[in-house]
Amino acid sequence: MKNPSHTPSPQLAAALEAARAADAVIRPLFRNNLRVEIKADRSPVTEADRQAEAAILAVLARHFPDYGFYGEETGQHAISADYVWLVDPLDGTKSFVRDTPFFSTQIALMHRGRLILGVSSACAYGELAWAEEGGGAWLDGQPIQVSGTAQLADAILSTGNLKTLAGAPQWANLGQLVRGVNRLRGYGDFVHYHLLARGALDVVVESDVNILDIAALSVIVREAGGRFTDLSGGPVGLETTTVLASNGLLHDAAGRAVDYRYHPVA
């Protein structure tokens, strides 16, 4: 964990303000039996998604009008800019519409291709995590860091969104990894990344994600002292669809176990 006395930058302050604005929209709509529409990619969307993104965009555009914006509902705007906000206003809409609290607002900032800031606000679950480069990671106002677990045999592994992986050659490898760890859980969504960043579990494996799902969380895990790559060991970017996240100590061992294409990055 880095710099526990870190003062939030203007960008982080704006992202936290935007997350609060989204919370104010989402909280009263939760468990309100909203009409659900199905988008072209077969994912659900509700008025909560759209209103929350509008609230976030209004805040961020007021503070940083020249920054690009890539939102789950409104798409890409000026993403060739040096700074680009990446926003999923309601990550976990399927949970939201089933009246379960495993959804969150995800706000990240990318600078020339590098993710430098992340806010993960889970208003129904009751957690707010944030981080920015060089400033450490925080959960509900307290600094957090990943675990010191050094052996896979002692590790807790959490998985999510494994449908695509189940049809890939790595599926058998994942089975080997499962047999080699101490405990398997499937927390999914923001939950297992918050747990990883505060040291409550050790490794996360996911497929079927997009960058808006994980951009903010990748910064939080990294600033908590962990590592966050795709399953082949590559860096997180706009095209990322798989995740290997860990406390860092277990990253290469878990990567080699689950993906035959894994190449550790120096």
Secondary structure by P-SEA (a helix, b strand, c coil): cccccccccaaaaaaaaaaaaaaaacccccccccbbbbccccccccaaaaaaaaaaaaaaaaacccbbbbbcccccccccccbbbbbccccaaaaaaaccccbbbbbbbbccccccbbbbbbccccccccccccbbbbcccbbbbbbcccccccbbbbbccccccccccaaaaaaaaaaacccccccccaaaaaaaaaccccbbbbccccccccaaaaaaaaaacccccccccccccccccbbbbccccaaaaaaaaccccccccc
